[in-house]
Amino acid sequence: MVSQVRDWMTHTPVTVREDGAALEALDAMVEQGIRHLPVVDDGNHVIGVLTIDDLRAAFPFDVSWKRRIDPVDREAVQDLRVSDAMTWAPHTAHPETTLEHAVRRLAENRIGCLPVVDARHQLVGILTETDALRALDAILSSGGKPATRHGEEADSVVDELWAERGRLVEQIAKWKATERALLDELREPGDTADRATDERAVAAIEPLSARAERRLRAIDLALERAQHGRLGICERCQGRIPRTRLRAIPEATLCMRCALTAAGGARA
């Protein structure tokens, strides 16, 4: 059986808009542990790709998808848009493209991902280097069958969530320590310019901490569901919640189809 891109791609990937803030795109990469973001228009058509390497080239400081940048550096690039850094008109693939052909395109063009588009040229997934390596590992070890048992996939998500939780706890502690130190400095008499800088730094840290704590609460809810064997199971249809949705929304209790149905009913 010939493997196709749809067998190995990441479904419903995280996306950004060209007019979005480059900093927010980096935040999304850090939060999700990813290095590639398809850039889509209002019709969900792919117009570009933003990668961690694009941001490294655009930002005047060291960038890593494993950590956030400090408040002072954030302020220096707060006006930078996704369109200022992204790669326009990227190579794409179709779900029915053979895996062999897609991997060859990745290698020949020296790129790290292929946004996957359907017949209407709308984004349906993304095939990354990591996906390709996962496919190679499965092909070598089990004959290339793409599917895994739900329990194995849920265990993998749980491991990732525990790892992310540890990083978040550590990062939140660092931000709070920095914030306390800055607030202590503000209580002391000092230069007006220094005080203004400290105030801006505190203002930048607060929303970061708030977002991180929201993510931490979401992860804790997901881990609680995992303890009861319910992580990744839709509460409405009892179907499977895709791994990509769980990584983006760990506390999700509905699959995408049921979530859309529920949203439609709420609007009605």
N, C-alpha and C positions, 0 to 999 in steps of 0.2 A: 504494500500500500504506500503510495506517494504522500508524504507529509506536505500539508499546505500551511500558508501563513496563519490562517484562521485557527489552526490547531495549537499554535504556540504564542500567538500575539497576546499582549495585555489588553483586555477589553476595557472600554469606557475610560480611557486614560485621563489624568488631570490635564486641563488645558488652560491657556491664558489668551487674552485679547491683545492686539497690537498696541492699543492705547493704555494698557495696564502699566502699573509701576514695576520697573525691573526689580526693585527691592522686594515687592510682594511675590514676584515670581521666584526669587531666591528663597524667600521664606517657605513657599510651597515645596520647593525642592528639599529643603532641610527637613520640614515636617513629614514629608512622605518618603524621604530617603531615595529620591530619584534624581536623574541627571539630565532628563530630556522632557521638554514641554511642547507639545504641538500648539501652534498659534492658529486660532480659528476666527472666522468672521461671524456675523450674526446668523448666517445660515449653516453654521457648523462645517464650513468648507475650510480646508487647510490652506493657509497662506504663508506659513513659515514654521520654523522650529527654533526654540530657544534652548540652548544647552548650557551646562555649567562652564564649558570652555568659552562660549560666547560672553558670558558674564565676567569671566576672568580677563578677557580681552577688553571689556568695556569699563570695568571698575578700576580705579587707581589704587587698589590695595589687594592683598591676597584674599582669594575667595575659595571657600570649601563648602561642599554640600553637606558636610558632616557637622558644621557649626555655624552659628549666626555671627554676623559682624557686629562690632561695637557701636554704640550710639553716635559717637563722633563721626565715624566713617559713614554711617547710615545717612546722617544729615548732609554729607557732602554729595551724595548721589540721589537724593530723594526725588529730584525732578527727572531722572533718567527713565525713559519709557521702554517697554519691551521692543518696540519698533526700532529703537536706537541700537539694539544689540543683537537682535535675532537674525537667523539665516532665512532669506526670502526664497520662495518657490522651491521647497525642498524636494528631494527624491521621495516618491511614495510607492506603496505596493497595494495590491488588491487582496482580499481574503483568500481568493483561489490561487494566488501566485504560489508556485511551489517553494518550499522552504529552501531548496538548493539554490534556486534562482535568486531569492531574496538575500540569502547569505552571501552569494557571489557579489551582489550589488553593494552590500555593506563593505565588503573587503575591497572591491575595485575602486569605490569612490571614497574609501577611508572615512566613513561616517559611522556614527554610533547608533543610529536608529532609522527606521522607516515608518512614518505615519501610514496607517492602513485606511484606505477609503473605499466606499462601496461604489455601485454603478452610478450613483448620483453625485459622486465626488465628495461625499460627506464622511467625516471622520468616524470610524467604528473601532479603531484600536491603534496600537503601536507595537512594532517589533523592534526590540532593542538588542544590543550585543548580549546582554544578560539572558534575554529570552532565547537567543540563538545558542548560547552556551548550555542553557538548560535543555534545549532540544538535543544538542550533541550528546550530553550526558545520558539522556534517556535512550537515545538511539544506540549508544554503545552498550548500555547496561540492560535494556529491556526491549530491544527491537523497535524502538521509536514510537511506542504508544503514548499519546499526549496526556491522556486522562490519568488522574490520581484519585484514590479513594478520598471521600469527603473528610473522613477522620484524619487522614494524613495531612491534608491541606489545612484543616482547622488547627492541628497541632503546630504546623509551621507558622501560621498567623499568630498563634498565642506566643510562640517563641519570639517572633519579631516584636510583638506588642510589649512583652516583658523587657526586651532590650531597649525599646524606645522609651518605656517608662523610666528605666534607670537613667537614661540620658536626660530626660526631661527633669526629673527630680534634681539631678546634679546641676543642670543649667538654671533652673528656677532658684536654687539655693545661691548660685553665684550672682544672679541678677539682684536678688534681695539683699545680699551682702554689699554689693556695689551701691544699691539704692540707699541703704542705711548709712554707708560711709559718706555718700554725697549729701544726705540730709544733715548729718552731723557737721559737715563743712559749712552748710548753709546757715546753721545756727550760730556759727562763729563770725565775727566781723571780718570783712575782707574786701578785696578789690571788686568793684562793680562788674567788670568784665568777666572775672573768674566766677562770680556768683551767677551771672547770666548763663555762662557755659554749663555750670553745674545744674541749673534749673532745666536747661534744655535736655541735658543727659537724663535727668530724673523723668522728665516728660516722655522721653523716648523709651525708657525702660519699662514704664508702667504698662503700656499696651502690650508689649512683648510678653511680660509676665502674665498678664490677663489671658492672652491667647494660649500660652503654654499651659496654664492651669486649666483652661477649658478642655484642651486636648488631653490633659492628664485625667480629668474626670471622665471623659469619653472612653479612654483606655481602661479605666477601672471598671466602668460599666460592662465593657466587652469581656474583661477577664472574669467578672462575676457571672456573666452568661456562660462563659466557657466552663466554669466550675460545675454548672448545672447541665452541661452537654447541649446548650442551646445556641452557641456561637455559630453563626453562618446558616442558621435555619430560619426561614421566613415565618413569622408568627401568623400570617394570614393564609398563605397557600401551602406552608410546610415545605416549600421548595428550597433550593440552595441559594444563598446569597453569595455572589462571586467574590473571590479573594480581593480583587481590585476595589470593590465597594467597601469591604471591611477595612482595607488599609486606609482608604480615604475617610470613611465614617465608621470607626470601630464600634460605636454604640448602635449601629443600624440593626433594626429588628424586622425590616421589610426588604424584600428584593426590589429591584428597580421597577418592575412592572406593577407590583402591588403598591409601591410608594407613589407612583404616578396616578394609579387608580384612586388612592386615598386623597391625593391632592386635588384631583378633579372633583371628587365628591364634596370636599370641603369648600371649593369655590362655588359649587352649585348650591 
